[in-house]
């Protein structure tokens, strides 16, 4: 079972469209930030350190699905509840539930992979098996 980490966001005026509703790509931006925050809160070293010590560049997004239920507007504080729902050999699935208090506004799932720059093509990225020590830090 994965830990659940909560990342908070204050909605700013610039996050909204002319009708005062959060512009939908901002939910993806906040889920992406919550993905990184998940690993930091689980005790995984920052990507800058991992790239130096283990060659791990980060966890780029491979696929995303988002379902919107309710709108948000500026001045509100949102909570993004993030967990890992599935670990595979080279990819994992993040689940994000965006809430305003008890109200669920949006749910998103992301497929991500741990990647390195392979020596034979350093300008590219390549998925690697999920490091067991990192995975164990993320389990409840």
matplotlib code that plots the C-alpha trace (Angstrom):
import matplotlib.pyplot as plt

x = [0.0, 1.3, 1.6, -0.8, 0.9, -1.1, 0.2, -1.6, -2.1, -3.5, -5.5, -4.4, -6.2, -3.9, -4.8, -8.3, -10.0, -12.0, -15.1, -13.0, -12.8, -9.4, -8.1, -8.0, -4.3, -3.5, -4.8, -2.2, 0.5, -0.5, -0.6, 2.9, 4.1, 2.4, 4.1, 7.5, 6.3, 5.2, 8.8, 10.3, 7.9, 8.6, 12.3, 13.6, 16.6, 16.0, 16.4, 19.6, 21.2, 20.0, 21.3, 24.7, 24.8, 22.7, 22.1, 18.3, 17.1, 13.5, 10.1, 8.7, 5.1, 4.1, 0.3, -2.3, -6.1, -8.1, -11.8, -13.3, -16.2, -16.4, -14.8, -12.4, -11.8, -9.2, -8.8, -9.4, -7.0, -6.9, -5.4, -3.9, -3.9, -1.2, -0.4, 1.0, -1.7, 0.5, 4.2, 5.3, 8.8, 9.6, 6.6, 4.3, 0.8, 0.2, -3.3, -4.2, -7.4, -7.8, -10.1, -11.4, -12.0, -14.2, -15.4, -13.6, -13.0, -10.8, -9.2, -6.1, -4.0, -0.5, 1.8, 5.5, 8.9, 12.2, 14.7, 18.4, 20.5, 21.9, 25.7, 25.2, 22.8, 23.2, 20.9, 18.0, 16.2, 15.6, 13.3, 15.0, 13.6, 12.1, 14.7, 13.6, 15.0, 12.9, 9.8, 10.2, 10.3, 7.0, 5.1, 2.9]
y = [0.0, 3.4, 6.4, 9.3, 12.7, 16.0, 19.0, 22.3, 24.9, 28.5, 29.3, 32.7, 35.1, 34.2, 30.5, 31.3, 32.0, 35.2, 33.6, 33.2, 29.3, 27.6, 27.0, 23.2, 22.8, 24.2, 21.0, 19.1, 21.6, 21.1, 17.3, 17.3, 19.4, 17.0, 14.0, 15.5, 16.5, 12.9, 11.6, 14.4, 13.8, 10.0, 10.8, 10.3, 12.5, 15.4, 14.7, 16.9, 14.6, 11.4, 12.4, 12.9, 9.8, 7.3, 8.9, 9.1, 12.2, 12.1, 10.6, 12.0, 11.7, 9.0, 9.2, 11.2, 10.9, 13.5, 13.7, 17.0, 17.1, 20.6, 24.0, 26.0, 29.8, 32.2, 32.6, 29.0, 26.6, 23.1, 19.9, 17.3, 13.8, 11.8, 8.1, 5.3, 2.8, 0.4, -0.4, -2.2, -3.2, 0.2, 2.3, 3.3, 4.9, 8.0, 8.9, 12.4, 13.5, 17.3, 18.5, 21.7, 20.5, 17.5, 18.3, 16.3, 18.6, 16.5, 13.1, 12.3, 9.3, 9.5, 6.8, 7.7, 6.0, 6.5, 7.5, 7.9, 9.3, 6.1, 6.3, 5.2, 8.1, 10.8, 13.2, 10.7, 9.2, 5.6, 3.9, 1.8, -0.8, 1.0, 1.1, -1.1, 1.3, 4.2, 2.0, 0.9, 4.6, 5.2, 2.3, 2.9]
z = [0.0, -1.0, 1.3, 0.6, 0.5, 0.5, -1.5, -1.1, -3.7, -3.3, -6.5, -7.8, -10.1, -13.0, -12.7, -13.9, -17.2, -17.8, -16.1, -12.9, -13.2, -12.9, -16.5, -16.8, -17.7, -14.2, -12.6, -14.6, -13.5, -9.9, -10.2, -11.7, -8.8, -6.4, -8.1, -7.3, -3.8, -3.2, -3.6, -1.5, 1.4, 1.2, 1.7, -1.8, -2.5, -4.9, -8.6, -8.7, -6.2, -7.8, -11.2, -9.7, -7.6, -9.6, -13.0, -12.4, -14.2, -12.9, -13.6, -16.8, -17.7, -20.2, -20.0, -18.1, -17.6, -15.8, -14.8, -13.7, -11.3, -9.9, -10.7, -8.5, -8.5, -7.2, -3.4, -2.7, -1.2, -2.8, -1.6, -4.0, -2.4, -4.2, -4.0, -6.1, -7.2, -9.1, -9.4, -12.5, -13.6, -15.2, -14.7, -11.9, -11.7, -9.6, -8.5, -7.6, -6.0, -6.0, -3.1, -1.7, 1.9, 1.5, -2.0, -4.8, -7.7, -10.0, -10.2, -12.3, -13.0, -14.4, -15.8, -15.2, -15.4, -13.7, -16.5, -17.1, -20.0, -21.5, -22.2, -25.8, -26.5, -23.7, -25.5, -25.0, -22.0, -21.2, -18.6, -16.0, -13.5, -10.5, -7.8, -4.9, -2.3, -3.7, -3.9, -0.3, 0.8, -0.8, 0.8, 3.9]

ax = plt.figure().add_subplot(projection="3d")
ax.plot(x, y, z, "-o")
ax.set_aspect("equal")
plt.show()
